[in-house]
Every structure is written in C-alpha cells, then in structure tokens.
Amino acid sequence: MNLSSAFVERAFGSVASTMDLAKDYIAAPDCDRGKIGVIWAQSQGSGRGRLGRSWVSEPGNLYVSFVLFPRVPLSSASQLSFACALAVGKTLGACGIDSYAYKWPNDVFVNRAKISGVLLELETLADGAYAVIVGIGLNIAHSPDQAMYPTTHMNREGQGPFSVESVLPLLCDKIKETYDQWQADGFEPLRQAWLEKALVRPGDPLRVTGGHGPLEGHMLDVGGDGTLWIESPAGERLAVKAGDVWFR
Ligand code: BT5
C-alpha cells in the first residue's frame, strides 16, 4: 500500500482480530511511537465490536486498527472515537458518498444503515504514556443481513467499485488530518462537526439501551467529554456514558 512516511503499515491475510495484532505491535521492539501504526487484515475470524459483540469480517471490506500515541491527557482519549468516526465520514465524502451521518458514540451510517463502526481500546505503557488502538470496520463490498441495525456498504451507496486498496490510503490521510486537528485545536471543532452530521440531533426523540438500561427521551447534546445528554419525558437531564442509541 502506498502510505506516506507518517505511517507504519503491517498488512495481514486472515487473522483473529487486528486489535490483538495492534497490541503485539505496541509491545514489539520496532514499534515507532512517532508514527501512526496501520495494522490491517483481509479478514478476521474474531472481529470484535463494543460490549463483547462481534464484527462480521469477510474478505472485501476494510478491517484496520490504527495505533496512536497521543500527547494529550488520558482523560481526553475517548474523544478519539468521535475524531475517527469523522475521518470515516470524510473518507466517504471523498468517495462521493455524501449522505453519511454519525450515530453516538462511534457509528457511521449511510441512508439510515450502518456502514462503519469504530472501537477504541487503551493500552497504558510502562513509562506512564499510553497508546490508543482505534479499530475501524468499513463495509466496502458487502454487509451482513443480520445485525442490530440495517447495514450497507460503499459499493451499494456510491459510484464504485471501491476496494480496500483504494479506500485505505484515503482513510489513513483523513485519520492523520483529524488526529492532528484534535491534538492542535482540541475537541470542540470536532464536536461541532460531528453534531452537524449527527443522525440523531439535539431535539430529536431517541431511545438508549444497554449500559444504563432502557431510557427514552430527547437528545440534548454531546458534552466535551463525549457524554450523551438526553432529556427524559419528566424533564430530567440524564448523562449516558455507554449504550446503543435507537432513532425513531
Ligand atoms: C462497532 O461495535 O461498531 C465497532 C466495530 C469495530 C470493528 C473493527 S474491524 C477492525 C478492528 N478489529 C476488530 O476486531 N474490531 C475492529 P458495536 O457498536 O458494538 O457494533 C457491533 C454490532 O454491529 C454487532 O453486534 C452487529 O449487530 C453489527 N455488525 C457486525 N458486523 C457488522 C458489519 N460488518 N456491518 C455493520 N454492522 C455490523
């Protein structure tokens, strides 16, 4: 793959999960903390999502884990799932697929169907620093029939055909652009950009399951720490830290 010198690439065929390979890379003597690690595979036997769920990972789609060594405090690291979802959105936009929208906390949808998911895992390092592994699954050639939400893929939504080889270099550039912006300017510009393309926007009705148990109400905002704020039918402000958002 033709990636710039800002990246270290490790390409694999069939693996269990690129998240585990990313952990191995972080522990390896040749790990370069000055560059963004790009660990990708053609398919995964045990691709994972959040909350112990699995990610369907047949050949033809993109399965990649980016390894980042942020200079900002660990308490801000969860903002990276929004930053990286934005990078996926920009990649779709660059491919002429403009009807994408973000769903809290880490999904990208096109035409109300899930096309991509982002998974964040943190690794604290012996010297007090930390690494963030950002796993991204992006459906290019196909998408599963059976899933929590309707699903879709790039070759259905855009003027392809797209391939892993054409999409990964674009995604790498957008990840670097968004990551650099986050480190330089903080979360606020990214939060605003995310809200502008949110599937469920402030004022919209929504339901949240998992994490806090089922909650219903209206979306209020996404906070500076990534918390989803909703208003219950009784008018209470509720903070949601984890869970799945359902739209009506
Ligand atoms: C996510 O989890 O959306 C994060 C997915 C991250 C996958 C990447 S692939 C590269 C890296 N290596 C890994 O092992 N993982 C990362 P979550 O929000 O929990 O959504 C998971 C749910 O999405 C599943 O329970 C299914 O219902 C649905 N799903 C599974 N595979 C899908 C697919 N290919 N496309 C759309 N939805 C899918």
Residues whose N, C-alpha, C, O or C-beta is under 5 A from the ligand:
A	BS01	BT5	S17 T18 M19 S46 G47 R48 G49 R50 R53 S54 W55 V56 Y63 V64 S65 K114 G117 V118 L119 G135 I136 G137 S143 P144 A147 M148 T151
